[in-house]
Amino acid sequence: MTLAKRICTLVLVDDTGRPRQKLEKGGLVADFAEAIASFLAQDGADEIWLRLDPTSSPTGKGANALFAPLSALESRIFLPLVAWAPVQSPSDARLLAGFGADRVVVDVNGGGADPVGFISRIAATVGADRVVAALSVRRSAGEKGVVWELVDGAGQGMKIDALALCELLPAAGACEVLLVPSVPAPQSDRVVHDGDLIEQVASRLSIPVLSAGDDREPADLAAALLMGADGVVTSLFSTGAPTVAAGKAALAEMGLTVRPADGA
């Protein structure tokens, strides 16, 4: 049986909980994260991800910025809600789960030299089925070929092999792995899905592998899904053009199995 690929729609918010982009649909303009997420859910999204803009002020509210949208959406939509904000400790993850998140994204580089122990402590606090381990990765040429290295919050290499690390994360309690390329693709001004990395990680893991990138069209999503990603995390649909329904239709035409969109 072929499992349907997941389209996880990403809504980026600032440190006040307001969305970075407005969504337009049917002549209406939504400028609250809750309203945008509701539109996306009605349009066929499989999951709603709320992410605190990583460029937000470090002295801002942090994870607390997601309180209003998460608490409102918990009773408004019936899709999985995923919270992505800085998690520096198990208490941060517990806070996001308490706001209403079904799963919490944890950037493994927050654990410094011990990312596996970091994920393990958080999973022990909120539950292994609620932790998405996110890896910010850059590729480089090594003596034996391509090397994928974990990077820190500033984009600097940590000298930790991303592939070897991925293999340890399920036992540490991660229920999913999210791959986040950290540098623009060659001859490009944007960060795109790394198909080779996806293929390498997906072949090693039995838990779902997701990928995030700077998507401009459905074909960008298809590239990641065809290389083995179980789902994509994308802000492509956050303005309402294209719609989720249109994106899913395009992916289906490319031969990918996706869940039907109610808005199709």
C-alpha positions as CSV (number, residue, x, y, z in Angstrom):
1,M,0.0,0.0,0.0
2,T,1.3,3.4,-1.0
3,L,1.1,6.0,1.8
4,A,-0.1,9.4,0.8
5,K,2.4,12.2,1.0
6,R,1.8,14.9,3.6
7,I,1.4,18.6,2.8
8,C,2.3,20.4,6.0
9,T,1.3,24.1,5.5
10,L,3.6,26.5,7.3
11,V,2.4,29.8,8.8
12,L,5.3,32.1,9.8
13,V,4.5,34.5,12.7
14,D,6.4,37.3,14.3
15,D,7.1,37.6,18.0
16,T,3.6,39.1,18.6
17,G,1.9,36.1,17.0
18,R,0.9,38.0,13.8
19,P,1.6,36.3,10.4
20,R,4.4,37.5,8.2
21,Q,2.1,37.2,5.2
22,K,-1.6,37.8,4.5
23,L,-3.8,35.3,2.8
24,E,-6.4,36.3,0.2
25,K,-9.3,34.0,-0.7
26,G,-12.6,34.8,-2.3
27,G,-12.1,38.5,-1.9
28,L,-11.4,38.2,1.8
29,V,-8.1,39.0,3.4
30,A,-6.9,37.1,6.5
31,D,-4.2,38.8,8.5
32,F,-4.4,36.7,11.7
33,A,-2.6,33.4,12.0
34,E,-5.7,31.7,13.2
35,A,-7.7,32.8,10.2
36,I,-5.0,31.8,7.8
37,A,-4.6,28.4,9.3
38,S,-8.4,27.8,9.2
39,F,-8.4,28.7,5.5
40,L,-5.5,26.3,4.8
41,A,-7.3,23.5,6.7
42,Q,-10.5,24.0,4.7
43,D,-8.5,24.1,1.5
44,G,-7.0,20.6,2.0
45,A,-3.9,21.0,4.2
46,D,-2.9,17.8,6.0
47,E,-1.2,19.6,8.9
48,I,-0.9,23.1,10.2
49,W,2.6,24.2,11.3
50,L,3.1,27.5,13.1
51,R,6.6,28.8,13.2
52,L,8.1,31.7,15.0
53,D,10.1,33.7,12.5
54,P,13.8,32.9,13.3
55,T,14.6,36.5,12.5
56,S,12.4,37.7,15.3
57,S,14.0,39.7,18.1
58,P,15.9,37.4,20.5
59,T,14.5,39.5,23.4
60,G,10.9,38.9,22.2
61,K,8.4,36.5,23.6
62,G,10.0,33.4,22.2
63,A,7.7,30.3,22.4
64,N,5.0,32.4,24.2
65,A,4.4,34.2,20.8
66,L,2.6,31.0,19.7
67,F,0.2,31.0,22.6
68,A,-2.7,32.9,21.0
69,P,-2.8,31.1,17.7
70,L,-2.3,27.7,19.1
71,S,-4.9,28.0,21.8
72,A,-7.4,29.4,19.3
73,L,-6.8,26.7,16.7
74,E,-6.9,23.8,19.2
75,S,-10.7,24.0,19.3
76,R,-11.2,25.4,15.8
77,I,-9.5,22.9,13.4
78,F,-9.3,19.1,13.5
79,L,-5.8,18.7,11.9
80,P,-2.5,18.1,13.6
81,L,-1.0,21.3,15.0
82,V,2.8,21.5,15.1
83,A,4.7,24.3,16.9
84,W,8.1,25.4,15.8
85,A,9.8,27.9,18.1
86,P,13.1,28.0,19.9
87,V,13.2,25.1,22.3
88,Q,16.2,25.4,24.7
89,S,15.0,23.0,27.4
90,P,12.3,20.4,28.1
91,S,10.2,23.1,29.8
92,D,10.0,25.0,26.5
93,A,8.7,22.0,24.7
94,R,6.2,21.3,27.5
95,L,5.0,24.9,27.3
96,L,4.3,24.6,23.5
97,A,2.5,21.3,24.1
98,G,0.4,22.9,26.8
99,F,-0.6,25.7,24.4
100,G,-2.2,23.0,22.2
101,A,0.5,21.7,19.9
102,D,0.2,18.0,19.0
103,R,3.9,17.9,18.1
104,V,6.8,20.2,18.9
105,V,9.7,20.8,16.5
106,V,13.1,20.7,18.3
107,D,16.2,22.0,16.6
108,V,18.8,19.4,17.5
109,N,21.6,22.0,17.3
110,G,20.1,23.4,20.5
111,G,21.7,20.5,22.3
112,G,25.2,21.7,21.3
113,A,27.7,18.8,21.4
114,D,25.1,16.4,22.7
115,P,22.1,16.6,20.3
116,V,21.0,13.0,21.0
117,G,20.9,13.5,24.8
118,F,19.0,16.8,24.2
119,I,16.3,15.1,22.2
120,S,16.1,12.3,24.7
121,R,15.5,14.6,27.6
122,I,12.7,16.5,25.7
123,A,11.0,13.3,24.6
124,A,11.0,12.0,28.2
125,T,9.2,15.2,29.1
126,V,6.5,15.6,26.4
127,G,6.3,12.1,25.0
128,A,8.2,10.4,22.2
129,D,5.3,10.7,19.8
130,R,5.4,14.5,20.0
131,V,9.0,15.4,19.1
132,V,10.0,16.3,15.6
133,A,13.8,16.5,15.4
134,A,14.9,19.3,13.0
135,L,18.3,19.2,11.5
136,S,19.8,22.2,9.9
137,V,22.3,20.8,7.4
138,R,24.9,21.9,4.9
139,R,26.7,19.8,2.4
140,S,30.3,20.0,1.5
141,A,32.9,18.0,-0.5
142,G,34.9,15.6,1.7
143,E,37.8,13.2,0.9
144,K,35.3,10.4,0.3
145,G,32.6,12.4,-1.4
146,V,29.7,14.5,-0.2
147,V,29.5,15.2,3.5
148,W,26.4,16.5,5.3
149,E,27.2,18.5,8.4
150,L,24.9,19.7,11.2
151,V,25.1,23.5,11.6
152,D,24.4,25.7,14.6
153,G,21.9,28.6,14.8
154,A,24.4,30.9,13.1
155,G,25.0,28.6,10.2
156,Q,28.4,27.5,11.3
157,G,29.5,23.8,11.0
158,M,29.4,21.8,14.2
159,K,31.5,18.9,12.9
160,I,28.7,16.5,13.5
161,D,27.8,14.0,10.7
162,A,24.1,14.6,10.0
163,L,23.6,11.1,8.5
164,A,25.1,9.3,11.5
165,L,23.1,11.6,13.8
166,C,19.8,10.8,12.1
167,E,20.3,7.1,12.7
168,L,20.4,7.8,16.5
169,L,17.3,10.0,16.8
170,P,14.5,7.4,16.7
171,A,16.0,5.6,19.7
172,A,16.3,9.0,21.5
173,G,12.6,9.5,21.1
174,A,12.1,11.5,18.0
175,C,8.9,10.5,16.1
176,E,9.9,12.3,12.9
177,V,13.0,13.9,11.4
178,L,12.8,17.3,9.6
179,L,15.6,18.2,7.2
180,V,16.3,21.9,6.8
181,P,19.0,22.7,4.2
182,S,20.9,25.8,5.5
183,V,22.7,27.2,2.4
184,P,21.4,28.2,-1.0
185,A,21.6,25.7,-3.8
186,P,24.4,26.1,-6.3
187,Q,23.7,29.0,-8.7
188,S,20.6,29.9,-6.7
189,D,19.5,32.6,-4.3
190,R,17.3,30.3,-2.2
191,V,17.5,27.3,0.0
192,V,15.9,24.3,-1.6
193,H,15.2,20.7,-0.7
194,D,18.3,18.6,-0.8
195,G,17.2,15.5,-2.7
196,D,20.4,13.6,-2.1
197,L,20.2,14.2,1.6
198,I,16.5,13.2,1.7
199,E,17.3,9.9,-0.1
200,Q,20.1,9.1,2.2
201,V,18.2,9.7,5.4
202,A,14.9,8.1,4.2
203,S,16.8,4.9,3.3
204,R,18.2,4.7,6.9
205,L,15.1,5.5,9.0
206,S,11.8,3.8,9.7
207,I,10.2,7.0,11.1
208,P,8.8,9.7,8.7
209,V,11.3,12.0,7.1
210,L,10.0,15.6,6.3
211,S,11.8,18.3,4.3
212,A,11.5,22.1,4.4
213,G,12.6,24.5,1.7
214,D,12.0,27.9,0.1
215,D,9.3,26.7,-2.3
216,R,8.1,28.8,-5.3
217,E,5.9,26.3,-7.1
218,P,4.5,22.7,-6.7
219,A,7.4,21.3,-8.7
220,D,9.7,22.2,-5.8
221,L,7.6,20.1,-3.5
222,A,7.5,17.2,-6.0
223,A,11.3,17.1,-6.0
224,A,11.5,16.4,-2.3
225,L,8.6,13.9,-2.3
226,L,10.0,11.9,-5.3
227,M,13.3,11.6,-3.5
228,G,11.7,9.8,-0.5
229,A,10.3,12.5,1.8
230,D,7.1,11.4,3.5
231,G,6.0,15.0,3.6
232,V,7.0,18.6,3.0
233,V,6.8,21.6,5.3
234,T,6.1,24.6,3.1
235,S,4.9,28.2,3.2
236,L,4.0,28.0,-0.5
237,F,0.3,28.2,0.2
238,S,0.3,30.8,3.0
239,T,-0.9,33.7,0.8
240,G,-3.7,31.6,-0.9
241,A,-2.0,31.6,-4.3
242,P,-1.6,28.9,-5.2
243,T,-4.2,27.1,-3.2
244,V,-3.5,23.8,-1.4
245,A,-6.1,22.2,-3.6
246,A,-4.3,23.4,-6.8
247,G,-1.0,22.3,-5.4
248,K,-2.2,18.8,-4.6
249,A,-3.8,18.5,-8.0
250,A,-0.5,19.4,-9.6
251,L,1.4,16.9,-7.5
252,A,-1.2,14.2,-8.4
253,E,-0.5,14.9,-12.1
254,M,3.2,14.3,-11.4
255,G,2.4,10.8,-10.2
256,L,2.5,11.5,-6.5
257,T,-0.1,10.0,-4.1
258,V,-1.6,12.8,-2.0
259,R,-4.7,13.0,0.2
260,P,-7.8,14.5,-1.5
261,A,-8.2,18.2,-0.9
262,D,-11.7,19.3,0.1
263,G,-11.1,22.5,-1.8
264,A,-10.4,20.7,-5.1
